[in-house]
Each structure stands twice: as C-alpha cells, then as structure tokens.
Amino acid sequence: MKNYKRLSLIEREEVSRGLASGQTLREIASGLDRHPSTVSREMSRLRYNPSSYRATFAHDVALAHRSHRSDAKLLTLRT
C-alpha cells in the first residue's frame, strides 16, 4: 500500500485550474498522478463547489487543521 501524501499548494493550484477549465475530478487526478478519491476528498473536505475552490485558502485551512491535530496529540501524550 502506498503511503498517503497530502496535496501540496502546487497540486491544489492545479486542481483549481482544472476546475476552472471544466475538467472532471478524474481528469484532474490523472494529471496530478493521484487517485480520483484524493481530489474528491479535497473538494468534500472543504465543502467547495467547483466554481468557488481557491487553492491558497484550501492550503491554509489544511495547514491550520494539521497544526491543531499535532497539538491535540501532544496534549494527549502529556497526560
């Protein structure tokens, strides 16, 4: 099984461009060499519709979520 790797800002920008040009999620995923479910989850995670997806905002949200998760893990380990 392949290890999960989060989408980078560059990949999120490619998703945004693909959506703007009318590509399907499968076409975008193929261009990124990612599984279609990765792109689908990116869209559903942030509850975006294709016309409102913004790569930089999505990336900022992902980074904030990631930092909150690591804080929670540290707090759990300390107690």
PDB file of N, CA, C and O in Angstrom:
ATOM      1  N   MET A   1       0.846  -1.191   0.000  1.00  0.00           N
ATOM      2  CA  MET A   1       0.000   0.000   0.000  1.00  0.00           C
ATOM      3  C   MET A   1       0.889   1.251   0.000  1.00  0.00           C
ATOM      4  O   MET A   1       1.880   1.327   0.726  1.00  0.00           O
ATOM      5  N   LYS A   2       0.516   2.204  -0.813  1.00  0.00           N
ATOM      6  CA  LYS A   2       1.269   3.436  -0.947  1.00  0.00           C
ATOM      7  C   LYS A   2       0.985   4.340   0.250  1.00  0.00           C
ATOM      8  O   LYS A   2      -0.157   4.444   0.697  1.00  0.00           O
ATOM      9  N   ASN A   3       2.027   4.994   0.765  1.00  0.00           N
ATOM     10  CA  ASN A   3       1.824   5.917   1.870  1.00  0.00           C
ATOM     11  C   ASN A   3       1.046   7.142   1.411  1.00  0.00           C
ATOM     12  O   ASN A   3       1.222   7.628   0.294  1.00  0.00           O
ATOM     13  N   TYR A   4       0.184   7.628   2.294  1.00  0.00           N
ATOM     14  CA  TYR A   4      -0.612   8.808   1.971  1.00  0.00           C
ATOM     15  C   TYR A   4       0.268  10.041   2.014  1.00  0.00           C
ATOM     16  O   TYR A   4       1.053  10.221   2.945  1.00  0.00           O
ATOM     17  N   LYS A   5       0.137  10.886   1.011  1.00  0.00           N
ATOM     18  CA  LYS A   5       0.876  12.132   0.952  1.00  0.00           C
ATOM     19  C   LYS A   5      -0.134  13.245   0.690  1.00  0.00           C
ATOM     20  O   LYS A   5      -0.918  13.182  -0.257  1.00  0.00           O
ATOM     21  N   ARG A   6      -0.101  14.244   1.529  1.00  0.00           N
ATOM     22  CA  ARG A   6      -1.054  15.347   1.396  1.00  0.00           C
ATOM     23  C   ARG A   6      -0.801  16.120   0.106  1.00  0.00           C
ATOM     24  O   ARG A   6       0.304  16.109  -0.437  1.00  0.00           O
ATOM     25  N   LEU A   7      -1.839  16.784  -0.367  1.00  0.00           N
ATOM     26  CA  LEU A   7      -1.695  17.626  -1.546  1.00  0.00           C
ATOM     27  C   LEU A   7      -0.847  18.844  -1.199  1.00  0.00           C
ATOM     28  O   LEU A   7      -0.997  19.433  -0.128  1.00  0.00           O
ATOM     29  N   SER A   8       0.022  19.207  -2.095  1.00  0.00           N
ATOM     30  CA  SER A   8       0.838  20.407  -1.917  1.00  0.00           C
ATOM     31  C   SER A   8       0.062  21.616  -2.442  1.00  0.00           C
ATOM     32  O   SER A   8      -0.976  21.474  -3.088  1.00  0.00           O
ATOM     33  N   LEU A   9       0.579  22.788  -2.154  1.00  0.00           N
ATOM     34  CA  LEU A   9      -0.054  24.004  -2.667  1.00  0.00           C
ATOM     35  C   LEU A   9      -0.046  23.988  -4.196  1.00  0.00           C
ATOM     36  O   LEU A   9      -1.025  24.397  -4.821  1.00  0.00           O
ATOM     37  N   ILE A  10       1.029  23.528  -4.793  1.00  0.00           N
ATOM     38  CA  ILE A  10       1.110  23.473  -6.257  1.00  0.00           C
ATOM     39  C   ILE A  10       0.040  22.537  -6.814  1.00  0.00           C
ATOM     40  O   ILE A  10      -0.594  22.846  -7.824  1.00  0.00           O
ATOM     41  N   GLU A  11      -0.162  21.389  -6.155  1.00  0.00           N
ATOM     42  CA  GLU A  11      -1.201  20.462  -6.608  1.00  0.00           C
ATOM     43  C   GLU A  11      -2.589  21.077  -6.427  1.00  0.00           C
ATOM     44  O   GLU A  11      -3.463  20.903  -7.276  1.00  0.00           O
ATOM     45  N   ARG A  12      -2.784  21.782  -5.340  1.00  0.00           N
ATOM     46  CA  ARG A  12      -4.081  22.444  -5.127  1.00  0.00           C
ATOM     47  C   ARG A  12      -4.329  23.511  -6.197  1.00  0.00           C
ATOM     48  O   ARG A  12      -5.463  23.700  -6.637  1.00  0.00           O
ATOM     49  N   GLU A  13      -3.276  24.200  -6.610  1.00  0.00           N
ATOM     50  CA  GLU A  13      -3.412  25.182  -7.691  1.00  0.00           C
ATOM     51  C   GLU A  13      -3.790  24.493  -9.003  1.00  0.00           C
ATOM     52  O   GLU A  13      -4.584  25.023  -9.780  1.00  0.00           O
ATOM     53  N   GLU A  14      -3.222  23.316  -9.245  1.00  0.00           N
ATOM     54  CA  GLU A  14      -3.587  22.544 -10.440  1.00  0.00           C
ATOM     55  C   GLU A  14      -5.055  22.107 -10.372  1.00  0.00           C
ATOM     56  O   GLU A  14      -5.757  22.119 -11.383  1.00  0.00           O
ATOM     57  N   VAL A  15      -5.507  21.728  -9.190  1.00  0.00           N
ATOM     58  CA  VAL A  15      -6.922  21.374  -9.010  1.00  0.00           C
ATOM     59  C   VAL A  15      -7.783  22.586  -9.360  1.00  0.00           C
ATOM     60  O   VAL A  15      -8.768  22.471 -10.090  1.00  0.00           O
ATOM     61  N   SER A  16      -7.402  23.740  -8.834  1.00  0.00           N
ATOM     62  CA  SER A  16      -8.165  24.968  -9.091  1.00  0.00           C
ATOM     63  C   SER A  16      -8.218  25.290 -10.585  1.00  0.00           C
ATOM     64  O   SER A  16      -9.278  25.629 -11.111  1.00  0.00           O
ATOM     65  N   ARG A  17      -7.071  25.184 -11.270  1.00  0.00           N
ATOM     66  CA  ARG A  17      -7.038  25.456 -12.713  1.00  0.00           C
ATOM     67  C   ARG A  17      -7.869  24.442 -13.487  1.00  0.00           C
ATOM     68  O   ARG A  17      -8.573  24.793 -14.434  1.00  0.00           O
ATOM     69  N   GLY A  18      -7.780  23.183 -13.075  1.00  0.00           N
ATOM     70  CA  GLY A  18      -8.560  22.143 -13.746  1.00  0.00           C
ATOM     71  C   GLY A  18     -10.050  22.375 -13.607  1.00  0.00           C
ATOM     72  O   GLY A  18     -10.804  22.219 -14.567  1.00  0.00           O
ATOM     73  N   LEU A  19     -10.473  22.749 -12.407  1.00  0.00           N
ATOM     74  CA  LEU A  19     -11.900  23.031 -12.186  1.00  0.00           C
ATOM     75  C   LEU A  19     -12.350  24.230 -13.017  1.00  0.00           C
ATOM     76  O   LEU A  19     -13.432  24.225 -13.604  1.00  0.00           O
ATOM     77  N   ALA A  20     -11.498  25.260 -13.056  1.00  0.00           N
ATOM     78  CA  ALA A  20     -11.839  26.471 -13.810  1.00  0.00           C
ATOM     79  C   ALA A  20     -11.955  26.181 -15.308  1.00  0.00           C
ATOM     80  O   ALA A  20     -12.729  26.829 -16.012  1.00  0.00           O
ATOM     81  N   SER A  21     -11.184  25.207 -15.790  1.00  0.00           N
ATOM     82  CA  SER A  21     -11.232  24.895 -17.219  1.00  0.00           C
ATOM     83  C   SER A  21     -12.275  23.827 -17.551  1.00  0.00           C
ATOM     84  O   SER A  21     -12.412  23.426 -18.707  1.00  0.00           O
ATOM     85  N   GLY A  22     -13.003  23.373 -16.541  1.00  0.00           N
ATOM     86  CA  GLY A  22     -14.087  22.433 -16.797  1.00  0.00           C
ATOM     87  C   GLY A  22     -13.692  20.965 -16.794  1.00  0.00           C
ATOM     88  O   GLY A  22     -14.471  20.119 -17.233  1.00  0.00           O
ATOM     89  N   GLN A  23     -12.503  20.648 -16.310  1.00  0.00           N
ATOM     90  CA  GLN A  23     -12.089  19.245 -16.247  1.00  0.00           C
ATOM     91  C   GLN A  23     -12.878  18.512 -15.156  1.00  0.00           C
ATOM     92  O   GLN A  23     -13.326  19.111 -14.178  1.00  0.00           O
ATOM     93  N   THR A  24     -13.031  17.216 -15.351  1.00  0.00           N
ATOM     94  CA  THR A  24     -13.657  16.398 -14.321  1.00  0.00           C
ATOM     95  C   THR A  24     -12.626  16.109 -13.232  1.00  0.00           C
ATOM     96  O   THR A  24     -11.427  16.297 -13.439  1.00  0.00           O
ATOM     97  N   LEU A  25     -13.096  15.652 -12.075  1.00  0.00           N
ATOM     98  CA  LEU A  25     -12.185  15.307 -10.987  1.00  0.00           C
ATOM     99  C   LEU A  25     -11.238  14.184 -11.406  1.00  0.00           C
ATOM    100  O   LEU A  25     -10.069  14.173 -11.022  1.00  0.00           O
ATOM    101  N   ARG A  26     -11.755  13.236 -12.200  1.00  0.00           N
ATOM    102  CA  ARG A  26     -10.899  12.139 -12.683  1.00  0.00           C
ATOM    103  C   ARG A  26      -9.796  12.668 -13.603  1.00  0.00           C
ATOM    104  O   ARG A  26      -8.659  12.204 -13.525  1.00  0.00           O
ATOM    105  N   GLU A  27     -10.112  13.617 -14.460  1.00  0.00           N
ATOM    106  CA  GLU A  27      -9.100  14.190 -15.351  1.00  0.00           C
ATOM    107  C   GLU A  27      -8.041  14.948 -14.557  1.00  0.00           C
ATOM    108  O   GLU A  27      -6.848  14.854 -14.846  1.00  0.00           O
ATOM    109  N   ILE A  28      -8.486  15.695 -13.561  1.00  0.00           N
ATOM    110  CA  ILE A  28      -7.553  16.440 -12.711  1.00  0.00           C
ATOM    111  C   ILE A  28      -6.641  15.467 -11.971  1.00  0.00           C
ATOM    112  O   ILE A  28      -5.424  15.650 -11.933  1.00  0.00           O
ATOM    113  N   ALA A  29      -7.239  14.433 -11.384  1.00  0.00           N
ATOM    114  CA  ALA A  29      -6.465  13.436 -10.641  1.00  0.00           C
ATOM    115  C   ALA A  29      -5.437  12.759 -11.546  1.00  0.00           C
ATOM    116  O   ALA A  29      -4.296  12.543 -11.138  1.00  0.00           O
ATOM    117  N   SER A  30      -5.831  12.432 -12.743  1.00  0.00           N
ATOM    118  CA  SER A  30      -4.916  11.797 -13.688  1.00  0.00           C
ATOM    119  C   SER A  30      -3.731  12.705 -13.989  1.00  0.00           C
ATOM    120  O   SER A  30      -2.592  12.242 -14.051  1.00  0.00           O
ATOM    121  N   GLY A  31      -3.996  13.996 -14.176  1.00  0.00           N
ATOM    122  CA  GLY A  31      -2.924  14.960 -14.441  1.00  0.00           C
ATOM    123  C   GLY A  31      -1.969  15.117 -13.269  1.00  0.00           C
ATOM    124  O   GLY A  31      -0.793  15.431 -13.456  1.00  0.00           O
ATOM    125  N   LEU A  32      -2.471  14.901 -12.067  1.00  0.00           N
ATOM    126  CA  LEU A  32      -1.636  15.002 -10.866  1.00  0.00           C
ATOM    127  C   LEU A  32      -0.986  13.677 -10.483  1.00  0.00           C
ATOM    128  O   LEU A  32      -0.178  13.614  -9.557  1.00  0.00           O
ATOM    129  N   ASP A  33      -1.348  12.617 -11.208  1.00  0.00           N
ATOM    130  CA  ASP A  33      -0.914  11.266 -10.875  1.00  0.00           C
ATOM    131  C   ASP A  33      -1.356  10.903  -9.458  1.00  0.00           C
ATOM    132  O   ASP A  33      -0.596  10.344  -8.668  1.00  0.00           O
ATOM    133  N   ARG A  34      -2.613  11.242  -9.168  1.00  0.00           N
ATOM    134  CA  ARG A  34      -3.236  10.948  -7.885  1.00  0.00           C
ATOM    135  C   ARG A  34      -4.485  10.129  -8.132  1.00  0.00           C
ATOM    136  O   ARG A  34      -5.009  10.088  -9.246  1.00  0.00           O
ATOM    137  N   HIS A  35      -4.956   9.479  -7.084  1.00  0.00           N
ATOM    138  CA  HIS A  35      -6.194   8.724  -7.181  1.00  0.00           C
ATOM    139  C   HIS A  35      -7.359   9.716  -7.215  1.00  0.00           C
ATOM    140  O   HIS A  35      -7.311  10.735  -6.525  1.00  0.00           O
ATOM    141  N   PRO A  36      -8.397   9.443  -7.997  1.00  0.00           N
ATOM    142  CA  PRO A  36      -9.540  10.361  -8.061  1.00  0.00           C
ATOM    143  C   PRO A  36     -10.176  10.646  -6.691  1.00  0.00           C
ATOM    144  O   PRO A  36     -10.703  11.735  -6.463  1.00  0.00           O
ATOM    145  N   SER A  37     -10.125   9.667  -5.786  1.00  0.00           N
ATOM    146  CA  SER A  37     -10.725   9.897  -4.467  1.00  0.00           C
ATOM    147  C   SER A  37      -9.962  10.963  -3.671  1.00  0.00           C
ATOM    148  O   SER A  37     -10.547  11.626  -2.814  1.00  0.00           O
ATOM    149  N   THR A  38      -8.670  11.133  -3.943  1.00  0.00           N
ATOM    150  CA  THR A  38      -7.886  12.168  -3.267  1.00  0.00           C
ATOM    151  C   THR A  38      -8.425  13.545  -3.629  1.00  0.00           C
ATOM    152  O   THR A  38      -8.606  14.399  -2.761  1.00  0.00           O
ATOM    153  N   VAL A  39      -8.675  13.751  -4.901  1.00  0.00           N
ATOM    154  CA  VAL A  39      -9.206  15.040  -5.356  1.00  0.00           C
ATOM    155  C   VAL A  39     -10.641  15.208  -4.879  1.00  0.00           C
ATOM    156  O   VAL A  39     -11.038  16.302  -4.478  1.00  0.00           O
ATOM    157  N   SER A  40     -11.408  14.151  -4.917  1.00  0.00           N
ATOM    158  CA  SER A  40     -12.789  14.205  -4.441  1.00  0.00           C
ATOM    159  C   SER A  40     -12.847  14.556  -2.958  1.00  0.00           C
ATOM    160  O   SER A  40     -13.661  15.382  -2.547  1.00  0.00           O
ATOM    161  N   ARG A  41     -11.990  13.936  -2.159  1.00  0.00           N
ATOM    162  CA  ARG A  41     -11.963  14.238  -0.716  1.00  0.00           C
ATOM    163  C   ARG A  41     -11.540  15.674  -0.467  1.00  0.00           C
ATOM    164  O   ARG A  41     -12.050  16.321   0.448  1.00  0.00           O
ATOM    165  N   GLU A  42     -10.620  16.174  -1.264  1.00  0.00           N
ATOM    166  CA  GLU A  42     -10.198  17.571  -1.125  1.00  0.00           C
ATOM    167  C   GLU A  42     -11.397  18.502  -1.317  1.00  0.00           C
ATOM    168  O   GLU A  42     -11.565  19.477  -0.585  1.00  0.00           O
ATOM    169  N   MET A  43     -12.219  18.186  -2.308  1.00  0.00           N
ATOM    170  CA  MET A  43     -13.389  19.019  -2.562  1.00  0.00           C
ATOM    171  C   MET A  43     -14.420  18.885  -1.442  1.00  0.00           C
ATOM    172  O   MET A  43     -14.974  19.886  -0.987  1.00  0.00           O
ATOM    173  N   SER A  44     -14.678  17.664  -0.998  1.00  0.00           N
ATOM    174  CA  SER A  44     -15.722  17.463   0.010  1.00  0.00           C
ATOM    175  C   SER A  44     -15.263  17.894   1.397  1.00  0.00           C
ATOM    176  O   SER A  44     -16.078  18.326   2.211  1.00  0.00           O
ATOM    177  N   ARG A  45     -13.992  17.783   1.668  1.00  0.00           N
ATOM    178  CA  ARG A  45     -13.468  18.160   2.982  1.00  0.00           C
ATOM    179  C   ARG A  45     -13.759  19.627   3.287  1.00  0.00           C
ATOM    180  O   ARG A  45     -14.090  19.986   4.417  1.00  0.00           O
ATOM    181  N   LEU A  46     -13.634  20.449   2.282  1.00  0.00           N
ATOM    182  CA  LEU A  46     -13.843  21.887   2.473  1.00  0.00           C
ATOM    183  C   LEU A  46     -15.222  22.340   1.994  1.00  0.00           C
ATOM    184  O   LEU A  46     -15.529  23.532   2.004  1.00  0.00           O
ATOM    185  N   ARG A  47     -16.044  21.386   1.578  1.00  0.00           N
ATOM    186  CA  ARG A  47     -17.412  21.658   1.115  1.00  0.00           C
ATOM    187  C   ARG A  47     -17.461  22.737   0.033  1.00  0.00           C
ATOM    188  O   ARG A  47     -18.291  23.646   0.063  1.00  0.00           O
ATOM    189  N   TYR A  48     -16.556  22.604  -0.908  1.00  0.00           N
ATOM    190  CA  TYR A  48     -16.498  23.549  -2.024  1.00  0.00           C
ATOM    191  C   TYR A  48     -17.306  23.046  -3.195  1.00  0.00           C
ATOM    192  O   TYR A  48     -17.428  21.842  -3.422  1.00  0.00           O
ATOM    193  N   ASN A  49     -17.853  23.985  -3.929  1.00  0.00           N
ATOM    194  CA  ASN A  49     -18.341  23.623  -5.244  1.00  0.00           C
ATOM    195  C   ASN A  49     -17.237  24.032  -6.228  1.00  0.00           C
ATOM    196  O   ASN A  49     -16.419  24.896  -5.911  1.00  0.00           O
ATOM    197  N   PRO A  50     -17.209  23.439  -7.383  1.00  0.00           N
ATOM    198  CA  PRO A  50     -16.092  23.686  -8.301  1.00  0.00           C
ATOM    199  C   PRO A  50     -15.836  25.151  -8.643  1.00  0.00           C
ATOM    200  O   PRO A  50     -14.696  25.522  -8.920  1.00  0.00           O
ATOM    201  N   SER A  51     -16.850  25.973  -8.629  1.00  0.00           N
ATOM    202  CA  SER A  51     -16.633  27.367  -9.013  1.00  0.00           C
ATOM    203  C   SER A  51     -16.054  28.224  -7.886  1.00  0.00           C
ATOM    204  O   SER A  51     -15.597  29.338  -8.142  1.00  0.00           O
ATOM    205  N   SER A  52     -16.062  27.732  -6.654  1.00  0.00           N
ATOM    206  CA  SER A  52     -15.568  28.550  -5.547  1.00  0.00           C
ATOM    207  C   SER A  52     -14.283  28.027  -4.915  1.00  0.00           C
ATOM    208  O   SER A  52     -13.844  28.574  -3.904  1.00  0.00           O
ATOM    209  N   TYR A  53     -13.668  26.994  -5.471  1.00  0.00           N
ATOM    210  CA  TYR A  53     -12.456  26.426  -4.897  1.00  0.00           C
ATOM    211  C   TYR A  53     -11.281  27.380  -5.075  1.00  0.00           C
ATOM    212  O   TYR A  53     -11.000  27.832  -6.185  1.00  0.00           O
ATOM    213  N   ARG A  54     -10.606  27.679  -3.988  1.00  0.00           N
ATOM    214  CA  ARG A  54      -9.424  28.541  -4.027  1.00  0.00           C
ATOM    215  C   ARG A  54      -8.259  27.798  -3.387  1.00  0.00           C
ATOM    216  O   ARG A  54      -8.323  27.430  -2.214  1.00  0.00           O
ATOM    217  N   ALA A  55      -7.211  27.580  -4.142  1.00  0.00           N
ATOM    218  CA  ALA A  55      -6.086  26.753  -3.711  1.00  0.00           C
ATOM    219  C   ALA A  55      -5.405  27.301  -2.460  1.00  0.00           C
ATOM    220  O   ALA A  55      -5.139  26.544  -1.527  1.00  0.00           O
ATOM    221  N   THR A  56      -5.122  28.588  -2.424  1.00  0.00           N
ATOM    222  CA  THR A  56      -4.399  29.140  -1.276  1.00  0.00           C
ATOM    223  C   THR A  56      -5.233  29.053  -0.007  1.00  0.00           C
ATOM    224  O   THR A  56      -4.703  28.742   1.059  1.00  0.00           O
ATOM    225  N   PHE A  57      -6.527  29.323  -0.106  1.00  0.00           N
ATOM    226  CA  PHE A  57      -7.401  29.202   1.067  1.00  0.00           C
ATOM    227  C   PHE A  57      -7.456  27.752   1.535  1.00  0.00           C
ATOM    228  O   PHE A  57      -7.353  27.483   2.732  1.00  0.00           O
ATOM    229  N   ALA A  58      -7.619  26.818   0.600  1.00  0.00           N
ATOM    230  CA  ALA A  58      -7.684  25.398   0.944  1.00  0.00           C
ATOM    231  C   ALA A  58      -6.391  24.945   1.609  1.00  0.00           C
ATOM    232  O   ALA A  58      -6.420  24.164   2.560  1.00  0.00           O
ATOM    233  N   HIS A  59      -5.263  25.431   1.114  1.00  0.00           N
ATOM    234  CA  HIS A  59      -3.977  25.048   1.686  1.00  0.00           C
ATOM    235  C   HIS A  59      -3.817  25.622   3.096  1.00  0.00           C
ATOM    236  O   HIS A  59      -3.333  24.931   3.993  1.00  0.00           O
ATOM    237  N   ASP A  60      -4.217  26.874   3.295  1.00  0.00           N
ATOM    238  CA  ASP A  60      -4.154  27.481   4.629  1.00  0.00           C
ATOM    239  C   ASP A  60      -5.024  26.716   5.630  1.00  0.00           C
ATOM    240  O   ASP A  60      -4.619  26.502   6.773  1.00  0.00           O
ATOM    241  N   VAL A  61      -6.204  26.311   5.202  1.00  0.00           N
ATOM    242  CA  VAL A  61      -7.095  25.532   6.065  1.00  0.00           C
ATOM    243  C   VAL A  61      -6.452  24.188   6.409  1.00  0.00           C
ATOM    244  O   VAL A  61      -6.505  23.749   7.558  1.00  0.00           O
ATOM    245  N   ALA A  62      -5.853  23.544   5.426  1.00  0.00           N
ATOM    246  CA  ALA A  62      -5.205  22.244   5.657  1.00  0.00           C
ATOM    247  C   ALA A  62      -4.042  22.384   6.635  1.00  0.00           C
ATOM    248  O   ALA A  62      -3.874  21.545   7.520  1.00  0.00           O
ATOM    249  N   LEU A  63      -3.237  23.435   6.482  1.00  0.00           N
ATOM    250  CA  LEU A  63      -2.115  23.642   7.397  1.00  0.00           C
ATOM    251  C   LEU A  63      -2.607  23.927   8.813  1.00  0.00           C
ATOM    252  O   LEU A  63      -2.042  23.416   9.780  1.00  0.00           O
ATOM    253  N   ALA A  64      -3.645  24.732   8.939  1.00  0.00           N
ATOM    254  CA  ALA A  64      -4.201  25.032  10.261  1.00  0.00           C
ATOM    255  C   ALA A  64      -4.751  23.768  10.905  1.00  0.00           C
ATOM    256  O   ALA A  64      -4.543  23.533  12.095  1.00  0.00           O
ATOM    257  N   HIS A  65      -5.447  22.962  10.128  1.00  0.00           N
ATOM    258  CA  HIS A  65      -6.010  21.712  10.647  1.00  0.00           C
ATOM    259  C   HIS A  65      -4.889  20.774  11.096  1.00  0.00           C
ATOM    260  O   HIS A  65      -4.989  20.128  12.139  1.00  0.00           O
ATOM    261  N   ARG A  66      -3.840  20.707  10.309  1.00  0.00           N
ATOM    262  CA  ARG A  66      -2.709  19.845  10.636  1.00  0.00           C
ATOM    263  C   ARG A  66      -2.051  20.278  11.941  1.00  0.00           C
ATOM    264  O   ARG A  66      -1.697  19.428  12.758  1.00  0.00           O
ATOM    265  N   SER A  67      -1.880  21.591  12.157  1.00  0.00           N
ATOM    266  CA  SER A  67      -1.236  22.067  13.385  1.00  0.00           C
ATOM    267  C   SER A  67      -2.121  21.814  14.602  1.00  0.00           C
ATOM    268  O   SER A  67      -1.606  21.518  15.680  1.00  0.00           O
ATOM    269  N   HIS A  68      -3.436  21.923  14.455  1.00  0.00           N
ATOM    270  CA  HIS A  68      -4.348  21.630  15.567  1.00  0.00           C
ATOM    271  C   HIS A  68      -4.289  20.156  15.943  1.00  0.00           C
ATOM    272  O   HIS A  68      -4.354  19.806  17.121  1.00  0.00           O
ATOM    273  N   ARG A  69      -4.166  19.303  14.947  1.00  0.00           N
ATOM    274  CA  ARG A  69      -4.107  17.862  15.221  1.00  0.00           C
ATOM    275  C   ARG A  69      -2.843  17.514  15.985  1.00  0.00           C
ATOM    276  O   ARG A  69      -2.897  16.696  16.904  1.00  0.00           O
ATOM    277  N   SER A  70      -1.710  18.103  15.639  1.00  0.00           N
ATOM    278  CA  SER A  70      -0.470  17.772  16.339  1.00  0.00           C
ATOM    279  C   SER A  70      -0.507  18.295  17.770  1.00  0.00           C
ATOM    280  O   SER A  70       0.037  17.651  18.667  1.00  0.00           O
ATOM    281  N   ASP A  71      -1.139  19.452  18.009  1.00  0.00           N
ATOM    282  CA  ASP A  71      -1.285  19.971  19.371  1.00  0.00           C
ATOM    283  C   ASP A  71      -2.108  19.012  20.215  1.00  0.00           C
ATOM    284  O   ASP A  71      -1.760  18.746  21.365  1.00  0.00           O
ATOM    285  N   ALA A  72      -3.185  18.493  19.664  1.00  0.00           N
ATOM    286  CA  ALA A  72      -4.045  17.570  20.398  1.00  0.00           C
ATOM    287  C   ALA A  72      -3.292  16.286  20.734  1.00  0.00           C
ATOM    288  O   ALA A  72      -3.459  15.732  21.821  1.00  0.00           O
ATOM    289  N   LYS A  73      -2.474  15.819  19.813  1.00  0.00           N
ATOM    290  CA  LYS A  73      -1.707  14.596  20.069  1.00  0.00           C
ATOM    291  C   LYS A  73      -0.705  14.830  21.189  1.00  0.00           C
ATOM    292  O   LYS A  73      -0.506  13.964  22.041  1.00  0.00           O
ATOM    293  N   LEU A  74      -0.068  16.016  21.189  1.00  0.00           N
ATOM    294  CA  LEU A  74       0.893  16.302  22.241  1.00  0.00           C
ATOM    295  C   LEU A  74       0.217  16.388  23.597  1.00  0.00           C
ATOM    296  O   LEU A  74       0.749  15.880  24.584  1.00  0.00           O
ATOM    297  N   LEU A  75      -0.950  17.024  23.663  1.00  0.00           N
ATOM    298  CA  LEU A  75      -1.670  17.122  24.917  1.00  0.00           C
ATOM    299  C   LEU A  75      -2.078  15.742  25.426  1.00  0.00           C
ATOM    300  O   LEU A  75      -2.021  15.478  26.627  1.00  0.00           O
ATOM    301  N   THR A  76      -2.478  14.887  24.537  1.00  0.00           N
ATOM    302  CA  THR A  76      -2.884  13.536  24.923  1.00  0.00           C
ATOM    303  C   THR A  76      -1.692  12.760  25.470  1.00  0.00           C
ATOM    304  O   THR A  76      -1.832  12.020  26.444  1.00  0.00           O
ATOM    305  N   LEU A  77      -0.541  12.916  24.866  1.00  0.00           N
ATOM    306  CA  LEU A  77       0.646  12.187  25.309  1.00  0.00           C
ATOM    307  C   LEU A  77       1.160  12.673  26.657  1.00  0.00           C
ATOM    308  O   LEU A  77       1.742  11.891  27.408  1.00  0.00           O
ATOM    309  N   ARG A  78       0.960  13.933  26.975  1.00  0.00           N
ATOM    310  CA  ARG A  78       1.453  14.501  28.233  1.00  0.00           C
ATOM    311  C   ARG A  78       0.664  14.038  29.431  1.00  0.00           C
ATOM    312  O   ARG A  78       1.225  13.909  30.519  1.00  0.00           O
ATOM    313  N   THR A  79      -0.611  13.785  29.268  1.00  0.00           N
ATOM    314  CA  THR A  79      -1.435  13.432  30.416  1.00  0.00           C
ATOM    315  C   THR A  79      -1.375  11.981  30.764  1.00  0.00           C
ATOM    316  O   THR A  79      -2.025  11.547  31.715  1.00  0.00           O
TER     317      THR A  79
END
